[in-house]
Amino acid sequence: MLAAAGIGSRRACEELIAAGRVRVDGAPVLHMGLRVDPLTAVIEVDGDRINVRGDLVYLALNKPRGVLSAMSDDRGRRTVADLVADRPERLFHVGRLDADTEGLLLLTNDGELAHRLMHPGFGVSKTYLATVPAPVPKSLARRLRAGIELEDGPVRVDAFRLVQEQGTRAIVEVVLHEGRNHIVRRLLAEVGHPVERLVRTAIGPVQLGGQRAGTTRELTRVELAALHRLVDKVT
């Protein structure tokens, strides 16, 4: 089962078990050939949860501008479902991005993990690059970290930095774990820097990188394990 999950060769997996580095439901595996139910068992190698279910899919999508974060639309507009129409699985998006916002969106059929990633109690951070009017004062980072009052309550960023400033435009990076609608756009507009373009570049440990717009890729084992670490620490 471990070999099928891409952990290593059969011999390498046996060595991991012999070294006590494999756990099932929190208990170390003490002998070879232990039978487990892949639908219910939590299997970990060196503390990282491993996906051994062949039916579960985890994708990173670079959502283009103008595409809806929905799996269908009664008005016939383009949705993320159109970008994964060739997939046989019934997928759904983890959270959403505004139609005008580009960048990283996770798609999966793992309802439990998706629920935890979207739940505000787990505080999974999201990173954005925003194009805004320049100049951006040095004091803005301090203001945003201290908190800004919006009509539906205060919001504060986890991190903020000026990436580039040229002429009348600047690019800033915003990190926060808020999930309210249009939160980045509303926040920056409130401090006098309305967003011209917005791209989400990361969700927790998963990075968009150089992935082309409109394409998907499967999450790596390392990325998936890191996501589980984020949401499994809170019960």
N, C-alpha and C positions, 0 to 999 in steps of 0.2 A: 504493500500500500504506500509506504514511504517512497519507494523507488518510482512508482507510478506518478507520485506527486512531484517528481523532479528533485528530490532531496539528494539523490546520488545513486550509485550502483547498488545492487542487492548486498554485496559485500560491505560497502561503505555504510549502508543503513544498519546492517548487523553490528558493525563496530560502534555506531552511535548508541544502539540499544545496550550493548555490552558495557559501554562507558557510563551508562546511567543518564544519558543526555536526552532521552525520549520519555515523555510523560503522556498518559492518557487520563483525562478527567482529573488532572492534578496529581496522580500517583505515578511513580516511576515504573517503567516496564521492566520486569524482572526476568523475563524469559522470552525466547524467540517464538514466533508463530502465534502470538496473542491475537485472538479474534476480537474485532471491535465492529460496532455498527457505524459506518461512516456518516450516516444521517444524523446521529445524535452525539457521537463521541467528540470531545475536544482533545485534539492531538497537538502536542508541542514538542519542538526540538530546540534545545537551548533556551527555553522560555518563550520562543516565538510560535504562535499558532500557525498550523499548516492546514491548507485547504486540500482535503483528500477526496472531496466530492466532485466527480466529473461533470455533474449537472449544474454547478454554480459558475457563473460568469461575472468577471469584474473588468470593466472597460473604462479607459480614460478617453473622453471625446474632447476635441477642440471645437467648440460650438462657434460657427460663424455668426457674424452680425445679421440680424433679420430673421433668424431661425427661432421658433418658439420652443421653450422648455416644456414640451408636452408630448404625449405619445399619440395624440390625435387632435384634430381641430375641425369643428363643424363648418368653418368658413373656408376650408380648403387651403389654409396657409401652411407654409413649410414648417415641419416640426423635426425634432431630433429623431423621431421614429423613421423619418425618411432617410436619415443618414446611416441607420442600422437595419434597413429593410432586408438585407441579405442574411441576417442572423436568424436562426431557427428558434432561439429562445424568446420567451416573453420577458422583455427587459423593461425596467422603469428607471427614471432619473432620480438621483440622490440630491434633493434640493432643486433649486432652479436658478437660472440666470435670466435677467430681463432680455427681451427680444433684441434690444440695441447693445447688449453687453456680450462681449466675446469671451472665449477662453475655456478653461477647464470645467468639465462637468463629468461626474461619475455616473455610469450606468451599470446596473446589476440586476440579478434576480434573487439576491440574498436579502430577504425582507428584514431579517433581524439586524444585520450589520447596517443596512440603509437607515433603519429607524434610529439606531444609536448615533450614527454619524449626523443625522439631522436634529437630534434632540439637543436643545440648548444646554442641558445639564452637563454634557460631555465637553463642551467648549472647544470643539475642533476649529482651529484657526483657518482663515481664508486670506490669501494674499492677492492684491490687485495692483495693476499699473493703471494710473489715470492720467490722461492728458488734460491739463487745466490751463487757464490764463496765467501768464507770468506778470510780475515777479511773485515768487513765493517767499514770504518773510521767514527768517530763521525761527521766529517765535511761534510759528504755526504748529510745529511738532509738539512743543510743550503744551499748547492749548488743547490739541486733540488728545494727547495722553491724559490730560487732566479731566476731560469730559466736556461735551457740548450738549446743551439741552435742545431736544427736538420736540415736535408737537406730541409725539407719543412716548416721550420719556428721554432720559439722558443716554448718551452713548459715548464710549471712550475707545480709542484704538489701542491695540497692543504695541504697535510700532508704526512709525511714519518716517520717511526720508525722501529727500529731493534726489531724484535720479539724474535728471538733466534739465537744464534751462537754457533756452535759445530763443532770442527775439521775444515775441509776445506769447510763446507757449512754453509750458514746463511739463515734465513727466514726474509724477510722484508715486511712491510705493506705499500702500496702505495695508496693514495687517490687522485683522479683527476677527472675533468669533461670533459677532452678531449675525442674526439671520433675518432681520426685519426687511420688509420690502423696500427696494431702492435705497438701502441704508447708506452705501458709499456715495451715491449721487446726492442724496439729501444732506449728508454730513458735510461734504465739500461745498455744496451750494450755500449752506448756512454760514460758512466761514468766508464766503466771497470768492470761491474758486469753482464755479460750475463746470461739470465734467463734459468734455467734448468727445472723448473716447475712453472706454473702460474695458480692461481685459483681466480676467481672473487667471493668475499664473500658478497658483498652488492651492491645494486643499490638504491641510496637515502636511504629511511627508511626501505627498504625491505632487510632482512638479510637471508643468506643461512642457517646459523645455522647448525644443525646436519642432515640436509636432505640428504638421501642416493643418490649416483650418479645414474642417469638415471630415477629418480622419479620426479613426479610433485605434487604440492599441490595448492589449491586455495588460493589466497591472502585473508587475513582477512579484515574485514570492516575497522579496524584501519589502516592497511597498505594502503588500497586503498584510504582512505580519506587523508592520509599523502601525497601520490603521487599527488593527485589532488591539495592539498595545494601548492605543489612545482611548478606546472605548470599553475595553475589558477591565480597566482599572477602577471603574465606578460601577456599582451594582445598584 
